[in-house]
């Protein structure tokens, strides 16, 4: 079986991370599969959330066929998924991930995708943000490692499998935990984390040594 290439984009926060940048990345990487890992849309910048979903997904679908994509939703966008119209927009473009796992967690082969938001409320998320800012003064790797541990325990993911996570706006690899960065250049709690992840796989099993993180310089959003 031939290897295939996957591109993972996390925390796009459209329109901050824009379609022009995404087009350039896709043209550069030429993936066979695209993964959106959540916080795809910055809904705070739109009055009409339904319109925002259509605008982003239809524009992206014109760049890369989303029927060949895995779409996750993060806390900035899945909280609106209880609106039937919004969830139907996402389903219409990417039916692959709407099985028992729903919007939040998706597992295939030895890959596990999760946006990373374990918080159950905005209050707990605010506490988490304070925690991240505090531990970042000591070591930038503490918060990602803790989130990886908690996510594996929460979903029962084996240590030998791969976890692909977002939410923190962190770009880096720790063992089989891959944090997939952000395209949101306005919010960077971790240095040098504007970017994305690519990997090669066989039947959704990661080819050893094939995971690559690509940093985008802040002064060059594309």
N, C-alpha and C positions, 0 to 999 in steps of 0.2 A: 504494500500500500504506500502510495506516494505521500510525502510530507506536505502539509498545508500550513499556511501562515495566518496567524490571528493578530488583529490589532485591538488593543484595549484602551478605550478612552474613559476617563473617570472625571467627575466633577467639572463638567464643561461649563455649567452655569450660563447657558445661552441667554442673552446675546453677548455676555462678556467674552466667553469663548465662542467665536463666530464661525459661520459656515465656510467662510473663505479660508480660515486656518485649517479647519477639518479637511476641506478639499485638498489642500496642499499636502497634508499628512498622508491622506489616502493615495494620492497620486505618487508620492514618494515611496510608500511602503508596499502598495499593491497587495492588500490582504485578500484572502479567500473568505474570511469571516471577520465581522466587526462585533465587538462587545461594547455596549454602553453600560458603565458600571454604576450609574446613579447620579443624582443631582445634575441631571441633564439640562434642566431649564431653571433659570433664576426667576421664579414666579413672582417675586416681589417687584419685578420691573414691568409686570403686565397687569392691566386691569381685568382682562378677560383670559382666564386660565385655559379655557377650552380653545380659544383662538391661538394662544401661545403654543399649545401642544400641536395643533395642526400646522402652524407656521414652521416650527422646528422640524417635526418629523417628515413633513412633505418636502421641505428643503433638503434635508439629509438624504431622503430616499431618492432624490434626483441626482445625488452624488454617488451613493452606494446603495444597492438594493437591500432594504432592511429585512426582506424575507430570508436573507442569508446572515442575519444578525441575531444577537442575543441582547435583549434590552432589559436592564434592571432599573429599578426606581429607588432613589434615595430619599432621605427625610425631607429634602426640599421639594420633592415632587410626588412621592408616593402618598403623602398625607391627603392629596386631593384625588387619589385613585378610588375613593369611596363614591365619587361622582361617576355614575355609570357612563356618562358620555366620554369622560376623560379616559377611563380604562378601556373603552371600546376603541378609542383612537390608537392607543398603544397596541392592543391586540390585532388591529387591522393591519399593522405594519410588521409585527413580529410575533406570530402565534407560537413560536418554538418554546418560549419560556413560561407559557401559561398552562402548566400542568398542576400537580399538587403543590409545587413550590411557590406559585403565584409570582407576585412582583419582587419579593424581597430576597430570595435565595435561590440559586440555580446550580445544579451539580450535573456534570456529564464527564464520563471517562474518569481521569484522575484530577479533574479540575473542579474547583468550587468557587463560585462567584458570589460575593456579598458586598453590598455598598459599605457596610461597616458601622451603621448606626444602631447600637444596642440600647440606646437611651429610650425610655418609655414616655418621656415628656420633655417639653421645652426647658423646664426647670432643671431636670437632670442633665440635659445637654449643656446648659449654661455652666453647671458645676464641672462637667467634663471638659469644657473649654478652658476653665480656670486651671484645672489639673494639667492639661496639655501645656499651657503657657508656663506653669510652674516647673514641670519636669524638663521642659525644653531648655531651661537655664542650666540644667545639669548635663543632659545628654539628649540629643535629638532622636535617639533610637529607643528610648524608654517607652514612650506612648505607643508607637507602632507595635512593639513587641507585646505589650500588655493587651492591645486590641486583638492581635492575632491569637494570643492564648485564649482570651475570653470567647472569641468567635468560634474557635475550634471546639471548645467545650460546649458552647451553646448549641451548635449544629451537629456535634459528634463527628467531626472530620478527623480522619487519621493523620498522624504526623507525616506519613509517607506521601500523602496527597498534597496537592497544591491549593493554597488559598490566594485568591486575587481580591484585594480590598481597596476601597477608596476612603471617602469621608474625611480623612485627616488632612487632605491636600499634601500628602507626603509621597515622594517618588524614591523607591529603593527596594532592595531585596534582603531578607533575612531568612536563610535556609529555604524552606518551601513556602514562605510567606512573601507575597509580592504586592507591594503598595504602588498603585498605578497613577499617582500624580494628579495634576489638575490642569485645565486650560484657563482657569480663572486667575488672571494676572493681578487682580485687585486684592486678593486675599491669600497671602503666602506665609502661614505660620512656620513653615519649614523652608530653609534656604534651598535654592536650586531644585525645586520640585515642580516647576512648570515643565510638562512633558507627557510622555505616554509610554506604553509597554507593547512590545511585539514578541511573538514566540512562534516556534514551529512545532507542529504536533502531528501525530498519526492517529486518526480516529479519536480525536480529543484526548489523547494521552501525550503529555509533554515530552518532547524529545530532549534528553539530558543536555544541558549546556546551551539550549537554544533561546533562553529568555534574555531579552535585551531591553534595557531602559534607555530612552532617548530624552535628553534634557534640551529644552528650548530656552535660549537666553532671554532674559526679561525684556531686553531692548529689541527683540525680534520675535513677536508673538506667533509668527508662522515658521 
